[in-house]
Amino acid sequence: MLNLERLRTLDALARHGSVSGAAEGLHITTSAVSQQMAKLEREVGQRLLAKHGRGVRLTDAGRLLAEHAARILSQVELAQADLEAQRGQVAGELRISAFPTAARGLFPAALAELKERHPALRVRSRELEPENGIRGVVRGDLDLAVVLDWYNKPMPLPDGLVKALLLDDPADVALPAAHPLAGRDEIDLAELAEDEWITWGEGEFCHEWLMFTLRSKGVEPIVAHRAAESHTQLNLVAAGLGVCVAPLLGRDPLPGGVVTVPLRQRVRRHVFVVWRADADRRPSIRAAVRALRAAGERVGGAALVDGAPVDGAPVDGSSEAGVPQAGATEPGAPVRTAATAS
């Protein structure tokens, strides 16, 4: 009989590509990973790992068993979700990530609500950029990730994930108070062609979005400073060192010396939460989505579902306000990116 925990270790190795990555994902030591794999090799009577440079790679037998392990673990996840749903209790552990401004703007209220309403649920949260959050959910290191895309640049999602919109987050441009355009009611991006920009890190989704958007308006951006945190960006603006895009979520309080002005293009980003389709029935997932949407409603307006506010009444495809139900496909329901990944 194949040992489930050893199959989980093999699956982590296949997904992470290294012993250290598997150990980090499973929250165990590299020595424990090696011991589990040695036991699994003895169990199946075949070599599953081979040395590759300073690391290891899966043998043909290792890859074959890893494919089976992924399917077996997915079925186990489904069984656990079904049992949890039948029991109807919000309990156990929930691992969740969010990009920094969502962690600041949504997590305090959402996680406090979960703690108060569901004391048997242990929530473990962390800040991760959207791409890393999605990878964590796909790998099984996370149960949920709060991520984003922009009105003109969708975030691609891997197969086997479900997503639910939390809110539409409007964004303005932040200017030093002494900027010549600071008193305007709105600004066109083309008017900022000569300004220096404060943006996110090279290769980050939001930075790539900003470069794409400015260039589509005929502006070749002058990037002066980079900062991952929006409040760092805003403080650089306050010092007169450039301009930046300032989404509403997590923006307040604005530092002194900064003025925000709406953009004529009505820039906005979509904030949503993703999870694995095979965990769709878990009450803890449903409770977390509900709490995150409630927190979104407090961020200067209402959370949006397909452009319509969640007002406390059930939405199509849901059994409770803004809460996904497995298999829902009507407007306002969670969106599946594809059939459950094996």
C-alpha positions in Angstrom: 0.0 0.0 0.0 1.5 3.4 -1.0 1.9 5.8 1.8 -0.1 9.0 1.2 2.4 11.4 2.9 5.2 10.0 0.8 3.1 10.5 -2.3 2.6 14.1 -1.1 6.3 14.5 -0.8 6.8 13.2 -4.3 4.1 15.5 -5.6 5.8 18.5 -3.9 9.1 17.5 -5.5 7.5 17.3 -8.9 5.8 20.7 -8.5 8.7 22.6 -6.9 11.5 21.0 -8.9 13.9 20.7 -5.9 14.3 19.2 -2.5 14.6 22.6 -0.8 11.5 23.9 -2.7 9.5 20.8 -1.6 10.7 21.2 2.0 9.6 24.8 2.0 6.2 24.0 0.5 5.6 21.2 2.9 7.0 23.1 5.9 9.5 20.3 6.7 13.2 19.9 6.6 15.2 18.9 3.5 16.4 15.9 5.5 12.7 14.8 6.0 12.1 15.1 2.3 15.1 12.9 1.5 14.0 10.3 4.1 10.4 10.2 2.8 11.7 9.7 -0.7 14.1 7.0 0.3 11.3 5.1 2.0 9.0 5.5 -1.0 11.8 4.1 -3.3 12.0 1.1 -1.1 8.2 0.8 -1.1 8.0 0.7 -4.9 11.3 -1.1 -5.5 12.4 1.5 -8.1 14.6 4.6 -8.2 12.5 7.7 -8.3 15.2 10.3 -8.1 18.5 10.7 -9.9 21.3 13.2 -9.2 21.3 16.2 -11.6 24.1 18.7 -11.1 23.9 19.8 -7.5 20.3 18.8 -7.2 18.0 15.9 -8.2 15.6 15.1 -11.0 12.8 12.6 -11.3 13.5 9.4 -13.1 10.9 8.1 -15.6 9.4 6.0 -12.8 9.4 9.0 -10.6 7.5 11.1 -13.2 5.0 8.3 -13.8 4.3 7.9 -10.1 4.2 11.7 -9.6 1.4 11.9 -12.2 -0.6 9.3 -10.3 0.2 11.1 -7.0 -1.2 14.4 -8.3 -4.5 12.6 -9.2 -4.7 10.7 -5.9 -4.1 13.9 -3.9 -6.7 15.8 -5.9 -9.2 13.0 -5.1 -8.2 13.2 -1.4 -8.8 16.9 -1.4 -12.2 16.4 -2.9 -13.1 13.8 -0.3 -12.0 16.1 2.5 -14.0 19.0 1.0 -17.1 16.8 0.7 -16.8 15.6 4.3 -16.2 19.2 5.5 -19.2 20.3 3.5 -21.4 17.5 4.9 -20.3 18.4 8.5 -20.9 22.1 7.7 -18.3 23.3 10.2 -15.8 26.0 9.5 -12.8 24.5 11.2 -9.2 23.5 10.6 -6.5 25.6 9.0 -6.8 28.0 6.1 -3.7 29.4 4.4 -4.3 32.7 2.5 -2.2 35.3 0.8 -2.8 38.8 -0.6 -0.7 41.4 -2.5 0.5 44.1 -0.1 -2.3 46.7 -0.5 -5.0 44.1 -0.3 -3.4 42.6 2.8 -3.5 46.1 4.3 -6.9 47.1 3.0 -8.8 43.8 3.4 -7.1 41.4 5.8 -7.6 43.2 9.1 -11.4 43.3 8.8 -11.8 40.0 7.0 -9.5 37.9 9.3 -10.9 39.5 12.4 -14.5 38.5 11.3 -13.3 35.0 10.6 -11.7 34.8 14.1 -14.8 36.1 15.8 -17.4 34.0 13.9 -15.4 30.8 13.5 -13.1 30.3 16.5 -12.3 26.7 15.4 -10.7 28.0 12.2 -7.0 28.8 12.2 -6.1 31.3 9.5 -2.4 31.7 8.4 -1.9 34.7 6.2 1.1 36.2 4.3 1.8 38.9 1.7 2.6 37.7 -1.8 2.6 39.3 -5.2 -0.3 38.0 -7.4 1.8 35.7 -9.5 3.4 34.1 -6.4 0.0 33.8 -4.8 -1.5 32.0 -7.8 1.5 29.6 -7.9 1.0 28.9 -4.2 -2.6 27.9 -4.8 -1.7 25.7 -7.8 1.0 24.0 -5.8 -1.2 23.4 -2.8 0.9 25.6 -0.5 -2.1 28.0 -0.1 -5.8 27.6 0.0 -6.7 31.0 -1.2 -4.9 34.0 -2.8 -6.2 37.5 -3.2 -4.9 38.7 -6.6 -5.6 41.4 -9.1 -5.7 42.4 -12.7 -6.3 45.7 -14.6 -9.2 46.8 -16.7 -7.1 46.6 -19.8 -4.7 43.7 -18.9 -6.3 40.5 -17.5 -4.3 38.2 -15.2 -4.0 34.8 -16.8 -5.1 31.9 -14.5 -3.9 28.3 -14.7 -6.4 25.5 -15.3 -8.2 24.1 -12.3 -8.7 27.3 -10.4 -11.9 29.1 -9.4 -12.1 32.9 -8.9 -14.6 35.3 -7.4 -14.5 39.0 -7.8 -14.2 41.0 -4.5 -14.3 44.6 -5.7 -13.4 47.0 -8.5 -10.6 49.3 -7.2 -10.5 52.7 -8.9 -7.0 54.3 -9.3 -6.0 57.9 -9.6 -2.7 59.5 -10.3 -0.8 60.9 -7.3 1.1 64.2 -7.7 3.2 66.4 -5.5 1.0 69.2 -4.2 3.1 71.7 -6.1 2.7 69.9 -9.4 1.2 72.2 -12.2 -1.7 69.8 -12.7 -2.5 69.2 -9.0 -5.5 71.4 -9.1 -7.2 69.8 -12.1 -10.4 67.8 -11.9 -9.0 65.1 -14.1 -5.8 64.3 -16.1 -5.0 62.6 -19.3 -2.0 60.2 -19.2 -0.5 61.9 -22.2 -0.2 65.1 -20.1 2.3 63.3 -17.9 4.7 62.4 -20.8 7.6 64.5 -19.3 7.1 63.5 -15.7 9.2 61.0 -13.8 7.3 57.9 -12.7 7.5 55.9 -9.4 6.5 52.4 -10.2 6.7 48.8 -9.0 9.6 46.3 -9.3 10.9 45.2 -12.8 8.8 42.3 -14.0 6.0 42.7 -11.5 2.5 42.5 -13.0 1.6 46.1 -12.0 4.8 47.5 -13.4 4.2 45.7 -16.7 0.6 47.0 -16.7 1.8 50.6 -16.2 4.4 50.4 -19.0 1.9 48.8 -21.4 -0.8 51.5 -20.6 1.5 54.5 -20.9 3.0 53.3 -24.1 -0.5 52.6 -25.5 -1.2 56.3 -25.0 2.0 57.3 -26.8 4.0 58.0 -23.6 7.5 56.5 -23.2 7.7 56.4 -19.4 10.6 57.9 -17.6 11.1 55.5 -14.6 12.9 57.3 -11.8 12.2 55.1 -8.7 10.8 51.6 -7.9 9.1 50.5 -4.7 6.9 47.5 -4.0 4.8 49.2 -1.4 2.2 51.8 -2.4 2.9 53.9 0.7 6.6 54.0 -0.1 5.7 55.2 -3.6 3.4 57.9 -2.1 6.0 59.2 0.2 8.4 59.5 -2.7 5.7 61.5 -4.5 5.4 63.7 -1.3 9.1 64.4 -1.6 8.6 65.8 -5.1 10.4 62.9 -6.8 7.8 61.9 -9.3 4.2 60.8 -9.9 2.6 57.4 -9.4 -0.7 55.5 -9.9 -2.6 55.3 -6.6 -5.4 52.7 -6.3 -7.9 53.4 -3.6 -7.4 50.1 -1.8 -4.9 50.5 1.0 -4.1 54.1 0.1 -5.3 56.0 3.1 -4.0 57.9 4.9 -2.3 59.9 2.1 1.0 61.5 3.2 1.0 65.3 3.4 2.1 67.0 0.2 0.3 64.5 -2.0 -2.7 65.2 -4.2 -4.7 62.5 -6.1 -6.4 63.4 -9.3 -8.7 61.1 -11.3 -7.5 60.0 -14.7 -9.7 60.7 -17.7 -9.4 57.0 -18.8 -11.1 55.9 -15.5 -8.4 53.5 -14.6 -9.4 50.6 -12.3 -8.2 47.2 -11.2 -10.2 44.1 -10.4 -9.4 42.5 -7.0 -10.5 38.8 -6.8 -9.8 35.7 -4.8 -8.8 32.3 -6.3 -8.8 28.8 -5.0 -8.5 25.3 -6.3 -11.7 23.8 -7.9 -11.2 20.6 -5.9 -11.6 22.6 -2.7 -14.8 24.3 -3.9 -17.1 22.8 -1.3 -15.1 23.6 1.8 -17.1 25.7 4.3 -13.9 27.5 5.3 -13.4 28.6 1.7 -16.9 29.9 1.5 -16.6 31.7 4.9 -13.3 33.4 3.8 -14.8 34.6 0.5 -17.8 36.0 2.4 -15.5 37.8 4.9 -13.3 39.2 2.1 -16.3 40.5 0.2 -17.7 42.2 3.3 -14.3 43.8 3.9 -14.3 45.0 0.2 -17.6 46.7 0.8 -16.0 48.9 3.4 -13.3 50.2 1.1 -15.0 53.4 -0.1 -18.1 51.8 -1.6 -19.5 48.4 -2.5 -17.8 45.2 -3.6 -18.7 44.5 -7.2 -19.9 41.3 -8.9 -20.0 41.6 -12.7 -20.5 45.3 -12.2 -23.3 45.0 -9.7 -22.9 45.7 -5.9 -23.3 42.8 -3.5 -26.1 44.3 -1.3 -26.7 41.4 1.1 -29.2 39.6 -1.2 -28.2 36.2 -2.6 -26.5 36.5 -6.0 -27.1 34.1 -8.8 -25.2 30.8 -8.3 -24.8 31.4 -4.6 -26.5 30.1 -1.5 -25.5 33.2 0.5 -24.7 36.8 -0.4 -21.5 36.7 -2.4 -20.6 33.2 -1.4 -19.7 30.7 -4.1 -21.5 27.4 -4.5 -19.8 24.5 -6.3 -20.7 24.3 -9.9 -22.4 27.7 -10.1 -22.2 29.2 -13.6 -24.6 32.1 -13.6 -23.6 35.8 -13.5 -22.1 36.6 -10.1 -20.9 33.1 -9.5 -17.3 32.1 -9.2 -15.6 31.5 -12.5 -13.8 28.3 -13.3 -10.8 28.6 -15.5 -11.1 24.9 -16.6 -11.9 21.5 -15.4 -10.2 20.5 -12.2 -6.5 20.0 -12.8 -5.3 16.5 -12.1 
